[in-house]
Amino acid sequence: MKKFVSMLLVAMLCVAMCATLASAEDFSGVTVTYWTAPFGENDAAFFEEQLSDWMARTGAQVNIEVIPWDSYEEKYMTGVASGTGPDVGYMYNEMLFNYIDSGAILPIDEYFTDEVKAAAIYWENGKVLGQQYLLPYVVGNPRILYVNMDLLAEAGLDAAPTTWDELVSTAKAIKEATGKTGFDQQWGGYFGDLNEVFFPYLWQAGGRLVDDEGNLFPDFDAALKAAEFLYSLKTEGVISEYCTSRDGSAIAEDFRNGDIGMAIMSTSAAAKNTEAGINWGFAPYTTETAGGTFVANDSLVLMSSAKNVEAAISLMKEITSIPVMEAFHEQVYQMPPISEGEKYLDNPAFETMYEEAASGFHALPVVANFSQIEAALYSNLQSMMMDDLTPEEALRTTIDYAASLS
């Protein structure tokens, strides 16, 4: 009897081992190409190190290509069109729609268990057109109002402004007390700067970028209110008269040199502000009709051209796993956790903000031709700041252009 039990246990162990081996991922000979944007000093080296265990475990190789921001969308367009694109890609909302609409990106829902979905904090953010196309990956980095508290103190104030009126009065007080620019914006950069210079004000005025049908600025009065406010910052001398020749790097440099009292930047800018010796405070967003500011909602996507879908999905899971994401947030790019159980490694100053103010964080919509629309909007608002268009003309010209693309 003992011999029979022993044999039975051995048999059961063999079955268990065989099942384990059968379920193990074996992608020997497979190379998965991953395209990403630069977040740190050497992203390729970081991922090669972090994914070494996955490669050893699965037998797969990863070809990591880090694409500069200024050519990112062009690289994807030419790569996908020529059949030389990645298996797994990093994409932001502005560039997604056409790839989804054309079938270049595949839905991923079936490849993830209910347990994994429940642990993914932003899983629902990955739905587009009713399907789960996106695996949320870089979610956070909201745009906030940084304040130089020393300059604020010189102006006799002790708290960051939280309304448009307070923003203006605080900027004027700083300028009067210190002779320095109280607040500034970048109107000489590129359309991505709208995340700092226009979109927050649109949401704060109670407006929307698009409605469910994709119509631009459905709450036109709110959009106009935001544009008119921004134009008044220029005409009243609140922001620099040279704002149309300055980009985001110039604004950040001046803030870190102590030459600007307030500026809207991403939370990831905090470390450099501290390194520069600035005694900074912040407000999550200034409010008018409602609270609101931009937040990144970038994702990993499975390309339909992936040579081995299972290997690509496995790589996506590994990149967004807790160990890799904790290392990413600690070593490369500070952001809040994307999974339950992941440590909070973003700046401690922002932890309460994420808990209390996140309802006012807005991602950009996934709609057709949004990057082209953004570029046109930035150009038209820039013309407004140069006195070539009125606020209403800038918005209506953009609406007409967006309609012409459909």
N, C-alpha and C positions, 0 to 999 in steps of 0.2 A: 504493500500500500504506500509506504514511504517512497519507494522507488517510482511509483506511478505519479505521486504528487510532485516529486522532484522533476520528473520528465515534463509534467504539465506546466510547471513554473518556467522551465527552460523554454518550452514551446511558446508560452505566452510572452516571455521576454523577447524571443526572436520576432514574434509578430509585431510587438511594440517597436522594436528597433527597425524592422523593415518598414513599418509605417512612417517612422521618423525620417528614415532615409528617403522614402518615396516622396515625403512632403517637403524635404529640403530643396531649396532653390539651387538648381545647377544650370548656370548659364555659361559654361565653359565655351570659349571661342567667340562669345558675343561681345561686341563693343557698343556701348550706349553713349551717344553724343548728347552733351548737355550744354545749352547756350545760356549764359547769364550775363548780367550787367555788373560793373565794378562797384563794390560796396566798401572794400578795404584796400590795403596796400598791395596784397597779392592773393586774390580770391582763388586763383587756380591752385596755388600751393596749399591753401587752407583745405579746399575740398579734396585734393589728392590725399592729404593726410587723414582727413576725417572719414573718407570713403575707403580707406585701405582695408579695413576689416571686412566691409561689405564685399569688396573685390575678392579678398581671400576666401570668404565664405561661399560666394556664388561662382567664382571662377570668371566672372565678367570683368571687362575693362571699361573705364570711363574716359571719354574724350571730352575734356572741359574746355570750352572756348569762352573767354571773357571779352565781351564786345563793348567798345566805348559808348557812352551815352549819346554822343552827338551823331553817331551813325547806327544806332540800335535798330530803329524801325526799318531803315533802308536795308540793313543786313538781312532782316527777317523777310522782307518783301522779295529780295532777289534770291535768297536761299530757298524759300518755299516755292517760288515760281520755277526755279531751275532744278528742283528735286535734291538740293544739297543742304537742306535745313536740318535741324536737330531731331532727335528722338524725343527729348524732354526739353521744354523751353520755359524760361522765366518771362512772363508778360505782365504788363500793367493794363488796367481797365481800358485806357484810351485806345489801345491798339488791338483789342481782342475781337471786336464784332465781326470784321470782314473775314477773319480766319475761321471763326465759328460758322458764319453764314455760308462760307464756301466749302465747309467740311474738312478744313485743314487741321482742326482740333477735334479730338474724340471725347465723348462723355466718359466719365471714370467711375460713376456711382457703383457699378457692379463689382468693382475690384476691391472695395473697402467694406469691412465688417461693420455691423451696427455698433460694436464696442469702440472701434476706431473713430467712427463718425461722432459718437457721443463725446469722446475725449477731445475732439478737435473743436476748439472754442469758436472758430469762425467758419465752420463747415457750411453753414447756410449762405454765407457770402459768396460761395462758389457756384451758385445756381444762376444760369443765364438761359432765358427763353424756356424756362421750366425744366432744364436738365442740369446735372452737376458736371460742368465742363472744367471747373477750376479747383485746384487744391490750394487754398489760402496759405500763404508762405511768409510774405513780408507785410504784416498788417500792423499799422500803428504810425509812428512818426508824425503825429498831427502838427499842424502849423500853429504856433502860439506867439503871443506878443511878449517879447523879451524887453525888459526895462533895466537900464543902468541905475541901480539904486542910489549910487553916490551922486549922480547928476540930479536924480529925483530929489534927494535930500537938499541939494543946493537950491532947488526951486521951492523948498519948504513943504514938500510932499513926502508921503511915506508908503503909498500903496499904488500898485499898477492900476491903470484905468480899466473900467469894465463896460463902458458905454461909448458910443461915438462922440458924444459931447465931451466926455471926460478925456478921451483920446486927444481931441483937438485942444482943450484947455491945458492939458498936461504938457503937450508938445510946445505950446506957446509959452508956458511957464518956464520950461527948461531953456528954451531959446533966450528968453528975456533975462534969466538969471545967470546963464553960462555963456551965452553968445554962440552956442553950438546948435546944430539942427536937432529939433526935438523928436522928430519922427521922419522916416524916409521909406521910399519904395523904389523898386527897380523896374523902370519902364524902358530899359535899353537892352533887355536880355532876350529871352525866347519864350514860347507859349507856355512852357512848363511853369513859368513864374506866375501864371494866373492862380496857382495854388496858394500863393501868398498875397497877390495884389488885387485880386477881384473875387474869386469864388467865395472866400469867407464872408465878404461883405454882402454878396448875393444871398447867401443862406441866412445871414444875420438880419437881413431885411425881410425875411419870410419868403424868399423866392426859391424857385427850382430851376435847375438847368434844363431839364426836359420833362415832358409828361410821358404817360404810358405809350403814346403813339409816336414818341420821338420828336415832338415839336419843341423847338428851342424857346426858352424863356416864356413858358405858358403864363406865368404871373408877371406880365410885362411891367406893371407899375412898380413891383418890388425890384426888378432888375434895373429899372430906370433910377429908382431911388439910390441904389448902390452906386451906379455909374456917376450920378450927379454928386454924390458925396465925395467920391474919389477925385472928381474934377475940381471940387471946391478945395480940396487939400492943396492942389496946385495953385489955384487962383488966389487963395488966401495966404500963400507962402508958408503953409504948414510943412510941406515936404520941399526938398531941394528943387531949385529951378533947373538943375541939371539932371533931373531924374530920368529923362528920356535917353540919356547917354550912359546910364549906369546899370550894371547887371547885378545879380544876386551876390556874386563874389565881392563886388565893390561895397555893397551895403554891409555885408558881414565883416569885411575888413575894417570899415569905418566904425562899426559898433565895437569891435574888439580893440580898436585904438582909442576908444572913449570919445569919438567925435560925433556919435549919434546917440541920442537918449533912448530911443525905442525903435524896434524893428521886428517884423514878423519873420520868423525862421522856423525850421523844423526842430523837434525835440532833440534830434541827433546832433544839432549844433551846440548843445549845452556844454559838452566836454571841451570844445575849442574855446568857447566863451570863458570857461573857467581857467583853462590854460593861459589865456591872454590876461588873466588877472582882473577880469571884470566882476564886480559884485552885482550879480544879476538877480532879478526877480522875474516873475512872469504872470500872465493871465491866460487861462485856456483859450478864451476868445472874447473879444468885445461884443456886446450885444446891442441890438437896436430893437427890431420887432421880435427876434428870436435868437437863440444861441446857434453858433455853427462855425465850423472850420473844416479844412480839408484833412483827410486821413488817408494814408496809403492802403490799398487793398490789392496788393500784387500777389500773383499766384504762379504755381507750376502747372504746366499743361502737357497733355499727351498728344503728340503730333500724329496725324493719321498716317504719316510716312514712316513711323517707327518700324524698324526692321524686326524687333522682337518686343511685342507689347508687354508681355509678362515681365521681361527684364526692365523695361522702361518704368513700369508701375512700381516694381521693387525698388528701383533707384529713387523714385519720387517719395516713397515711404521712408527710405533711409535718410534722405536729405531733411525731411520734416520730422524725423524721430527726435525724441527728447534729448538724447546725448549730443546729437549733431547740432540741434537748434540752440541748446545751452552754450555750446562752444562758439557757435556763430554769433550769438548775442553778447557773449563775453569778449571774444577776440576780434570780431570783424565789425559788427553793426549793432548798436544797442537798440533793442526793441522789446516790447512786452511779450510774454509767452503766447504761443499759438496753441498749446495743448495743456489739458489739465495735468497737473503734476510737474510741469516744468517750472523751474525757479524763475522768479522775477529778477532780471539782471539789467533792466533799463535803469536810467538815472533814478535814484531814490526820491528825488524831488517831485517826480511825476507819478508816483504810484497811486497817491490819493486821487489825482486828476483822472487817471484811467478808471478808477472805481466810481467816481462821482460825476464826471463830465462827459463820459463816452457817448451819451445819447445825442450830443451835439456834434459828433464827428461824422462827416459825410465823405463817402468815396465817390469817385466820378462814375457816371453811368456807362454801361456797355451798349453803345449805339453806333450805328453806321457812320463812318467817316469822321469820327470825333476828333482825331488828331488834326485833320484839315480844318475843321470848324474851330478848334482851339487856336490854331495858327492865325486864322482870319480874325477871330475875336481879339486876340492880343494885338494884332496889327491895327485894327480899327480903334481899340481903346488907346493904343499908343498915339494914333493920330488925334484922338480927343485930347490927350495930354499935351499935344503940340499945337492945340487950338485949330486944327484943320477940320475936325468934325465936332458936332455937338454930341453930348451923351446919347440923346435919342437917335441921332444919325448913326453913331457907332454901333448901337445895338440893332437897329433895323437893317442896316447894311449886312450885318452878320447873319441875321435871321433870313434875309433874302438869299444870301450865299448858301446857307445850310439847306434851304429848300431846293436850290438849284442842283444839289448833289444827289437828291433822292430820285 
